[in-house]
């Protein structure tokens, strides 16, 4: 259990260090590959990345069932494209997780 806790903490630190704001336009290639996942703002982006990294399918399934972690839809992608949206993003290979954020 200690090894799992240490791994989770290491992943959390890695993902926190890699999270950044990025224009949706820069993510188009990843969207075209079907590898962009939208995370609802009420869910912590880093928590989702960590659970992906830990292969916690139960947590992921719960989020998916609640529709708070879902593949980016075509209409959502189009809206972000037209708005020239800037999103929070983190790579949890092979996925790119994105989340809308409030403007500064």
PEQUIRA-V657002 format. One line per field, one symbol per residue. psi: psi as a letter, one per 20 degrees, with the letter a starting at -180 (. if undefined). burial: + if it has 24 or more other ideal C-beta (glycine too) atoms within 12 Angstrom, else -. A space follows every 50 residues. Layout:
psi->???
burial->???
This chain:
psi->hhgggggggggggghhhiprpqphhijghhghikjppppqhippghgggg hghiknhggghggghjkioqqprghgggghghilqpqpqqpmpjqopqpq qqq.
burial->-------+--++--+---+--+-+--+--++----++++---++++++++ ++++----++--+----++--+---++--+----+-++++++--++++++ ----
